[in-house]
Amino acid sequence: MTDLAWIDGALTAARPQAVGALLRYFRDLDIAEEAFQDACLRALKAWPKNGPPRDPAAWLIMVGRNAAIDGVRKRSRQTALPDDEAALSDLDDAEAPLVERLDGADYRDDVLRLMFICCHPDLPQTQQIALALRIVSGLSVRQIARAFLVGESAMEQRITRAKAKIAGAGVAFETPGPVERAERLAAVAAMVYLIFNEGYSASGTEREDRAPLAAEAIRLGRLLLRLYQSEPEIMGLMALMLLQQSRSDARFDADGGIILMDDQDRGRWNRTMIGEGLALIDKAMRHRRTGPYLVQAAIAALHARAATPADTDWAQIDALYATLEQLQPSPVVTLNRAVATSKAHGPEAALAMIAPLEARLSGYFNYFGVKGALLLQMDRRTEAREAFDRAIALANSTAEAAHIRQHLDRLTADAKAAGIS
């Protein structure tokens, strides 16, 4: 592993805790982000020479804090702190008490508290989640925009407005109390799941860099579950992430190509994760309160329980998606339901279901991938090719493009074999 690779991994892993501590110390999002970036730049200079610190997050908090204070003093024409990495110990035990003072609030986990701060009720929920993805996980504006199915410029404006709202509204940076935490829980859960999806859905060259996000989201989910032990939706969220993550080792071939669920080696699914996820669903069901995450987890459970693709209860999955459409109406939910409908009731019914969605999902890769597959099942090959052409133009990764290319190559080969030019 190159110097830059291990440093980038350490900075990415330490970001939430470091930014959270710096935000609590300075009570300003821009200062906290700038302090963290300054600390990262110093790490890029110091760590290759001195080796990694014992606690990268502690190092970044201390260096970022000093850099920000230095900046304030310079702007105030006061005496600046020494701008010298040698004066900042990489390994000195003095880091621990300093970080303890920074992190000594009642709410011990800076990552989780940072999420609650970003998900403040003064902000619309879309801005809460977008800001948290940017601040907590450090995702790019492009990545967040893709998660929301909006343009990058629109997402940039959304994040800027959110930061301005917090800066101008006198938002308190103290840890919210139990009532406020409960009110913000839905936004925080949505943000955690979006972080998970950024890691889980990564493919190709992005997998190594983005896959750790799925593990981080699961860690954050466990923290939420400890805080809300009797909340069925948090159990559902945790179960959903575990059941999806259980398939991660079987989802790509040796070359990074996508393997669809029906073609996956189910022996490679992680049975420990599956067992934990199923147990959480059983526990959540006893509360007799249904929410979107619990329904999605129940769908994932039906896949996990099927020993072979033929054993999958597609009719029940279709019914669960119908419930999800009522709880959380979305064109993407309907698109996912259409896949189950095609298995349970045939491609014609599924195609009719997704036809009204095309205008809203005109820039969505999966829409045209599903449409092309349905048309191909109905032997409407010309229309299938048109849909696959649209899909490949919208692919978000080389793995997605390669998957669609297989369909197009097969259509071309079939046409040649039939003597069609």
N, C-alpha and C positions, 0 to 999 in steps of 0.2 A: 504493500500500500504506500502511495506517495505521501510526502509531507502534507501537501494540500488536501489529500483525501481524508487523512485521519483528523486533520484540523477542522475541515468542513464538517465532518461527522460530530466532532466534539462541540463545535459551536452550535450546530443545529439542535443537538440534544439539550444543551444548556440554556438555550434561548428563553423558553417560557419561564423558568425559575429566575433567571437573571433579570429579564425585563420586568417580571412581577415585583421583585425586590426593589429594583430601581424606580419603578412607578410608585411603589409605596413610599419610598424615601423622598422623591422629588414631587410627587403628586401632579405630574404633567406628562402626558403621553409622548409628546414630541421630544422632551428632554430625556425621558427614559429610553426611547428608541435611539436617539442620537448618542446617548451615553453607551448603550450596548454596542452600537456600530463602532464608536471610538475604541472600545475595549477589544472588539474583534480585529480591528486594524493593528492594534498593539500585539494581539496574540499572534497574528500572521508574521510579525517581525520577531517576537521573542520566543515562541514555542519551538520553531525549528532549531534554534541555537541552544535553548535551555532544556528542551524536552517538555513533555506535557506536565502540567501541574497535577498534584494529587486530586484536587477538586476543581475541575474547569469552571463550574458555575460560580464557586466562591471567588476564584481568581477574576472572572469577568465582572462580578458584582463589585469587588473592591476597585479594580482598575476603572470600570465605568463610572463608579461613584466619584473617584478622585478626578477623573477627566472632566466630568460635568461640573464639579465644584471649581476646578481650575478655570473652566470656561466662564463661569459666573464671576469669579474673582477678576479675570482679565477684563471682562466687560465692565466691571465696577472699578477698574484701575487700582485693584488691590494686588498684593503680592501673590504671584501664582505659585502653585505647587510645582515641584521639580518635574520636568517633562523627560523622565528618564526611566526606562523599564528596569534598569538595574536597581533602582530604589524600591522597586516593587517585588517582593519575594515571591518566587514561584512555589516554593515548598514550605515557607515559614508557617508555623502553627498559629501565628498572629491572625491569619486569615479566618480561622474558625470562629474566634470570639467576635470579630467584626461582622461576619455574616450572621452570627447568632443575634447580634444587636439589630441588624437589618431585618431579620426574619423572625423576631421574637414576638409577633402578634399572636392573638388567641387562635386565629385561623392559620394553622401551621403550613398548609400547602400553598405556596405562592402561585403555582400554576392555576389551581382551582379558583383562588380568590381573584386572580387576574381575569379569568373567564367571567366571573360574576360582575366585575367592574365594567368590562366591555359590554356585557349584556344588561346594561342599566335600563330601567323602564322609561327614562326620558327619551330613549332612542326607539324608532320603529324597529320591529324585530329583524327585518332584512338588513338594516344597518348594524344592529347588534351582532348578528352572526358574521357579517362581512368584516367588521372591525376586529372581532375576536380571531377570525382566521388569519387576518393580517398581523395582528399584534402578538397573539399567543403562539401561533405556529410558524409565522414568517412566510406564509404562502405568498406567491406573487399575485399581482392584480389579475393577470391572465388566468391563473389557476382558479382563483375565486370566481371570476366571471364565468368560466366554463361550468363550475358547479351550480351557478345560478341561471345558466342559459341566457346570459345577457352580454352585451358588448363590453370591451375593456374600458372604454371611456366612461360609460355609464357606471361601471363598478368603481372606477377611480373617483368619480364625483360622489358616489355613495359613501365611500370610506372617508373622503375629505370632509363631507358634511357631518359625518358621525364624530370625527375628531374635533371639528369646530364646535359642535353642540356640547360635547363634554367640556371643552376648554372654556366655553362662554357661559355655561349654565351653572357653574359653581358645583359641579357634581362631586359629592363626597367620595373620597378614596378609601374610607374605612371599610372594613369587612361588613357586608350587609348582615342584618339579624335574621333569625329563623323565618319570619314572615316574608321579608324581602327575598330571601333565598328561594323560598317556595314559589314566589311569583315569577322569578327569573328562570326557573328550572327548565321550562319547555325550550327557551331560547338556548340555554347552555347545552341541553341534550342534543338539539339540532346541530349545534356547532361541533360537538364531539363526533356526531355521526358523519358530518361533512369532512372532518379531518380524517376519519377512518376511511371514507371512500377515496380520498386523495391518495392514501397509501395503498388500499386494496385494488383500486382500478388501474394503478400504474402498470405500464408494460414496456417492453423493449429496454432501451438504455435508461429509462427513468426508474425502473424497478428498484435498482440498488439504492438510489437516492431517496425515493419516495416511500418505499415499503415500510421503513421504520415508523411512518406516521400511523399506520394501522395499529402497530403495537402500542404507540403512545396513546392513541384514542382508547384502546382497551384499558390501559393503565388509568386514564382519566375516568373511564366508565366505572372501574372498580372503586375509585375515590367517591364518585357520585353515589354508588350503591351503598358504600359504608355510611354516607350521610343520610341517605333515604332508603333505609333497609326495608320499609314496608310499602314502597312506591312501585306498583306493578309496571308502570311504563319504563322506569329505570331498569328493572329486571328484564323487561322486553328488549330494551336497547342493548344491554349487556349480552343477552342471549343471541340477539341478531348478529352482533359483531363477532362473537365467538363462533357461531355456526358458519358464517361466511368465511372467516379467517381459517376455519378448519380445512377448507378446500384449497388454500393458497398454493400448496406444493404440487397440486395436480392440475393447475389451471393453464400452465404453459409447457411447451415441449422444450427439448434441449436447445433449440435455436431461438427460443423466446416467442414462438408462435402460439396463438390462442388455442386452447383446447376447450370446446364446448362441454357443458356439464354432462350431456349424454355420452360423450366420448372419454370422460375422465376415468382414470384408474381409481376406483373408490377405495381400494386398499391403501391409497396414499392419503386419504382424508384423516385428519387428526381426531381420533376417537376420544381423547381426553377432553378436547375442546367441545366436541359434540355432546359428550356426557354432561359437562358442566352447563352447556346451553340448554339442553333438554330439561335438566333439573330446575333451572331458573324459570323456564316456561311453566312447568308444573306448579311451582311455588306461586308464580304470578297469577295463574288461572284461579287459584283459590280465593283471590281477592275479588273476583267477579267484577272487575272494571277493565274494559277493553280500550286500548289506545292504538295509534298507528304503529308504534314500534313493536308492540306485542303481537299484532296481526302479522307484521312482516316476519317476526321471529317464528310464528307458527307456520308460515309458508316455508321458511328455510328448514324448519324441523321436518316437514313432510319430505323434502328432498333428502335430508340427512338420514331419515329412517328407511328410505327405499334402498334395498340391497342392490337392485339393478334399475336402469332407466324404465324398464317395463313395469316395475312395481310402483312407480310414482302415481300418487292419487291426484291426477290432474283435475278431476271434477271438484275435489275439495279445495285445491289451490285456486281454481277459478272462482269458487264461492268466497274464499277469503279475500281475493283481490276485489271482488264486488263490495265486500264490507269495507275494505281500505278506500275504495273510491268514495264511499259515503263519509268516512272519517276525514279523509285528506284528498279532496278532489284535485286531480292533476293530470295533464295529458301524458306525463311519463308513467303514472300509475296505470292509466288505461292502456298504454302501449305494452306495459309488462303483462297486464291481464290478457291482452290479445294473444300472447304466446301460449298462455295456459288454455285459453279458449280454443286455439287451433289444435291443441293436443286432445282436448276433451270433445270438441264439437266440429272440428274441421277447419281448414284454412279459409273457406268462403266466409264463415261467420266472423272470423278474426279480421279479415280484410275489410269487411263492412264496418267493423268496430273502429278501425284506425283511420278510415278514409276521412272523417271530419277533422282529424288532428293535423293534417299535412301543413296547413297554413301556419299553425302555431309552432310546429316542429320542423319548419323548413330548413333550419340550420343544424339539425340534430342528427348525428351519424347513425345512432341506433334506430331511428325511425325508418330510414331508408334501407338499413340492413334487414330489419324485420319485414318490411314491405316486400323487398326482393325475395326473401326466403319464402314468404307466403305465396307470392306469384309463381315462384319456381315449383312449389308443391302442386299448384294448379295447372302446371305445364304452360303458363303464359310467359314464354321465354323472352320475347322481345321486351315486354313490359318489365320483366325481372331484370334484364340487362340494364334498362334505363334507371331502375331504382338502385342497382348496385353501382352504376357509374356515379350517381349522386352521392351514394354512401362513401365511396372511396375518395371523392373530392372533399368530404367532410371529416375524414379520419383524423383522430387526435394523436395517433401513434403509428409507427411502422407496423406494429403487430396487428392493429385494426385494419390497416390497409392491406396487409398480406392475407388476412382472413377473407376479405372481400375479393381480393385478386384470385383466390382459389375458386370462388364461385364463377367469376368471369372467365377464367381459363377453362373451367369445365364446360361452360356454355359454348365457348369457342370450339373446343374439341368436339362436343356433341354436334355442333352445326357442321363442322368439316366432315365428320363421319356420316352425316345424313346428306352430304352433298349440297349444303346450303352455303352460299357465299356471304 
